[in-house]
């Protein structure tokens, strides 16, 4: 059973990567669930960082990079599972 963070992360990735939507919906493994959860937690942190005043631009960029890396990893995972 997936955590609420994993479900939320999957939903966010389905919006961010619409070409992979069907694959993201159908893949159920611990590996991809961990990536979903990590993505959700990273996007939550990124949203909080963007709201802080003064904004810590360096940390915002770090979390943006982290989110992009997770997106790439999910894309690679889906292409390998096809």
C-alpha positions as CSV (number, residue, x, y, z in Angstrom):
1,X,0.0,0.0,0.0
2,X,1.3,3.4,-1.0
3,X,1.6,6.3,1.5
4,X,-0.3,9.5,1.0
5,X,3.0,11.2,0.0
6,X,3.5,8.5,-2.7
7,X,0.0,9.0,-4.1
8,X,0.4,12.8,-4.0
9,X,3.8,12.5,-5.7
10,X,2.4,10.3,-8.4
11,X,-0.4,12.8,-9.1
12,X,2.0,15.7,-9.3
13,X,4.2,13.7,-11.7
14,X,1.2,12.8,-13.8
15,X,0.6,16.5,-14.2
16,X,4.2,17.4,-14.8
17,X,4.9,14.5,-17.2
18,X,1.6,13.9,-19.1
19,X,3.2,11.7,-21.8
20,X,3.9,9.2,-19.0
21,X,0.5,9.4,-17.3
22,X,-0.6,5.9,-18.2
23,X,2.7,4.3,-17.2
24,X,2.7,6.2,-13.9
25,X,-0.8,5.0,-13.2
26,X,0.0,1.4,-13.9
27,X,3.5,1.0,-12.3
28,X,3.3,-0.3,-8.8
29,X,6.7,-1.1,-7.2
30,X,8.6,-0.1,-4.2
31,X,11.2,1.7,-6.4
32,X,8.7,3.9,-8.2
33,X,6.7,4.5,-5.0
34,X,9.9,5.7,-3.3
35,X,10.4,8.1,-6.2
36,X,6.8,9.3,-6.0
37,X,7.2,10.0,-2.3
38,X,10.5,11.7,-2.7
39,X,9.0,13.9,-5.4
40,X,6.1,14.9,-3.2
41,X,8.3,15.8,-0.3
42,X,10.7,17.8,-2.5
43,X,7.9,19.8,-4.1
44,X,6.4,20.5,-0.7
45,X,9.7,21.8,0.5
46,X,10.2,23.8,-2.7
47,X,6.8,25.5,-2.3
48,X,7.6,26.5,1.3
49,X,11.0,27.9,0.3
50,X,9.4,30.0,-2.4
51,X,7.1,31.5,0.1
52,X,9.8,32.5,2.6
53,X,10.8,36.1,2.9
54,X,13.6,36.8,2.3
55,X,13.8,34.0,-0.3
56,X,16.8,31.8,-0.1
57,X,17.4,31.7,-3.8
58,X,20.2,29.2,-3.6
59,X,18.1,26.6,-1.7
60,X,15.2,27.2,-4.1
61,X,17.5,26.4,-7.0
62,X,18.8,23.3,-5.2
63,X,15.2,22.0,-4.7
64,X,14.3,22.8,-8.3
65,X,17.3,20.8,-9.5
66,X,16.3,17.9,-7.1
67,X,12.7,17.9,-8.6
68,X,14.1,17.9,-12.1
69,X,16.4,15.0,-11.3
70,X,13.6,13.0,-9.8
71,X,11.5,13.7,-12.9
72,X,14.4,12.4,-15.1
73,X,14.8,9.3,-12.9
74,X,11.0,8.6,-13.2
75,X,11.2,9.0,-17.0
76,X,14.2,6.6,-17.2
77,X,12.4,4.1,-15.0
78,X,9.3,4.2,-17.1
79,X,11.3,3.9,-20.4
80,X,13.1,0.8,-19.0
81,X,9.8,-0.8,-17.9
82,X,8.1,-0.3,-21.3
